[in-house]
Amino acid sequence: MKQISILGCGWLGLPLAERLLEKENLVKGSTTSENKLSILEKAGINPFLVALESESVSESITDFLSESEILIIDIPPKLRGNQSFSTPLEMTFVRKIENLIPFIEKSIVKKVLFVSSTSVYGDENDLINEETIPNPETESGKQLLLAENILLENKNFQTTILRFGGLIGEDRHPVKHLSGKENLENPDAPVNLIHQNDCIGIIESIINQSKWNEIFNAVAPFHPTREEYYTQKAKEQNLVLPKFSSEQSNIKKVVLSKKIENVLDYKFRLANY
């Protein structure tokens, strides 16, 4: 039995906490919404109201981290896509992580799992693995990479970085937003997706096998084209088919997860996709 703190009990963090509880771990979970505290408590999670800001951190962070062996950081950057580093809000997410670091150092947390994204690789036309040099193009990708490095370089705890592809689940699928749209770009670009169930299963495997000081790409090992995949999913869900541009795709990025399959001996649950 382990004591685990999950910073960010949202779409992924909440079901992850519930799964860890099923395995008889003790779980603390944070939210920024007072209304969600009762939801966490009802699920058996020790709830905390924690706001991680670029200038400060809630006083509750100390109790949230207290007695926990493992910290899982699952908070999105929430940055405007076109924001540049020259804006007044430069490195907002990075500053949040920097503000969090001293509290981790003062706690007994020695293992950190940071949920990141394959957006740190940009859209190079290539096969991407963990040895690929990141080259983020979006603001969120740039700040995620900086946050990764800040955590990895800290010698007070061990950090594992988990870079997820596009997130999907029973209640979350991009085809619902693409349905009926026309002239969609990059019809031949391969999809790089991962299901919520696999996200949780991989995190469980990392914790159970104590795989720290690692970087893992987490993307399901099937990569049909955007046009093939979303057309088929729209048909399955009886949605208006999306229409793609006839122009050739200029993105051929395929993110590989061989390391997860080999090091963790993890089997992706393709039936859910």
C-alpha positions, 0 to 999 in steps of 0.5 A: 500500500502506498500513499499517493498524491494526485495534483489535478483530479480531472478527466484523467486524474479522478478515474486514476485515483479511483483505480489506485484506491481499488488497489488498496493505495491511499490517495490524496486528490486536488481540485481547484473547484470547491464543488468537486471536493464532495465528489472526491470525498465520496469516491474515497479520495482525501480531497484538497483545494489546491490552486497552483498559480504562476505567482503563488501556491495554496497553503493547502499544498503542504498537507496535500503532499504530507506523508505521500511517497509519490506525486502525480502531476496532471495539470494542463498548461491551458495556454492560448495556442498563439501566445508567444514567449514575448507576451506578459504571460510568458512561461506561466505554466513553467512558473507554476511548476517552479513554485511547486518545486520547493514544496516537493523538496520539503515533503517526503515525496521522492517519486514524481510522475509528470503527465506531459504530451507528445506535442513536445516533438512538434510535427516533423515527418518522422518516426518519433521515439524517446530518443528523438530530440523534442522540437515543440511548435506550440506554446503549450508544447514549449512550456511542457518541455521546459517543465519536464526539464525542471523536474528531471534536473532536480536531484531531490526526487526522481521524475518519470515523464509520460508523454501522452498522444491525443486523449480519447475515452468513452465520453471524449472523442475528437470525431464529435467535434469533426463531424460535419466539418468540411475542408479538414486539413491533413487527411493522410496524417497518421493519428497518434491517440491513446485511450483513457483506460491505457493512460491509467494502465500505464501509470499503474505499471510505472508505479507497480514496477518502480520505473523512475527517471524515465521518459515514455511516449504513450500512444497506441500502436496503430496509426491509420490516416485521419481521413480513414479513422475519423470517417470510420468512427463517424459511421460507427456513431451515426454522425455526419461524416467529416470531409477532408481537403483533397490536398496532400497531407504534409504531416507524417508524424508517427509516435512510437511506444515500443519502450512502454511495450518493452520496458513495462511489458504493457499491452495496449487495449486496442478494442476500446479505440 
